[in-house]
Amino acid sequence: MGRMTDRTAAGLTGIAYCPEIDGLRALAAMCVLVGHLYWLEFGLAGSGVRLFFCISGYLITHILLSAHASGAATWDILRAFWARRVLRIFPPYYLALLIALALNAYDIRDTAWWHLTFTTNILLALRGDWDPIITGHLWSLAVEEQFYLLWPVGLLLALQWGRDPRAAGLLCAGLIALAITWNLALSEAQHAREPGYGLLLVQQLDALGAGALLAWVEARGRLRRWWTVPVLAVVVTGLSMTVGLSAFLPGLAAKGLSGPLSCLSYAGLILFARHGPRPLAGALLGNRVLVWLGRRSYGIYLYHIYFAFGLFRPEQLRPGWATLLVCGGVTIAAAALSWRFMEQPLLKWKSRFAYVPPRGIAHAPHAV
């Protein structure tokens, strides 16, 4: 399927495939790899995970809004959404996890139930440590799955029962407000604790909600020509993450509100990817290398810690160029194989779970 067809065809998901979004996924995955394998103090590693959250909130909200607008029944939308998420997330996740459980790597069997049920983030928050270290990165996938379980129900109920068409938008904004309220309620000591309550779904609702709110506003036909405004936030939040928010807004930094501010940056990047000037956005985010990596970004994120601590013991792992090249190379190769022989074949089954019956609309194979 040609590039322009991919961009314009909504397919069975109700949202057109955008190669530049895959480019953003690639950048997010590379930030995580650099932060975990090359430079532990790399500030953008956490931002990569949060960018993933914002993209997820944006895409799935767009899909749900499109399916509802088409007249599909609420239960049909939920069934299709959850079935497609299972096909996309579960096979690589459980394959890697079951191998680790079979080997009992780092005594993972002691906490197996948490990982099997996508509640790793709750375990880490309660215990206050990253053990077992081989599963520490699964906290973000737990957040995603918890959001996938709850958000479609809330959004579709708001769309179905809300008398005011703005009810869904208010609900999206409410996610951000809830995260900010949670941040304000936590003490400075709790903000400083790692891992801690920041791994819970409620604290990540600002990034997820920012993506959801962006999708709602965009679905109403607004902001398409205003992508430059939030993109300016990239500069602001970039300075805050490099110079330091505490240098000029110490009160906000102390209360952990730099996170919600950074969501403006993620939303700006998504708007640039979707509606920025095509030659520029395509060159920066839609080039073949980034798109190739972006389509395999789930495997890259999922497998990299398993390989890092499978090849090295914790006391032997020395972040640096050698570790990045060896572990990163093995991870990307494994993610490519996973995509080719497991993920891509399973994605074909998504057509069996259409949000809306296909009425002669071309299917966009790489949409969410």
Beta strands, then each sheet from edge to edge (+ up, - down):
end
